[in-house]
Amino acid sequence: MYNNISLNDGTILKIESIEFDIYLTYQNWKEEINTIIFIDAIYLEVLNAIKAESGDLSVETDDQKIFEICEKIEEPAANYKLFKIFSAWNWDNKLIEVIAKDVKAII
């Protein structure tokens, strides 16, 4: 869990980019529809995510991918985090990776 955002046992419904932000809409285990926003995203990788059951959101600040992407766009890596969402049933199965400054929930 990061910033009180839990995707455990959720189903990813939609991913969209609006300006520099990535919006991820999902249905939680209570069948409530929620959206989180990855703020100032500079990288997105989606693998078999739509309609997939998600595990929790993890965050890393020292992954090599952050440094590589930031170097290419000439941005300081210290401003960014790597957010990962894995399958609820198999933590070896990555669903989504996003490099962004932060993530927050829409309430």
HELIX and SHEET records of a PDB file:
HELIX    1   1 GLN A   64  ILE A   73  1                                  10    
HELIX    2   2 ALA A   77  ASN A   79  5                                   3    
SHEET    1   A 8 TYR A  43  VAL A  46  0                                        
SHEET    2   A 8 LYS A  94  ALA A 100 -1                                        
SHEET    3   A 8 LYS A  81  SER A  87 -1                                        
SHEET    4   A 8 GLU A  53  GLU A  60 -1                                        
SHEET    5   A 8 GLY A  10  ILE A  18 -1                                        
SHEET    6   A 8 ASP A  21  GLN A  27 -1                                        
SHEET    7   A 8 ILE A  33  ILE A  39 -1                                        
SHEET    8   A 8 ASP A 102  ILE A 106 -1                                        
END                                                                             
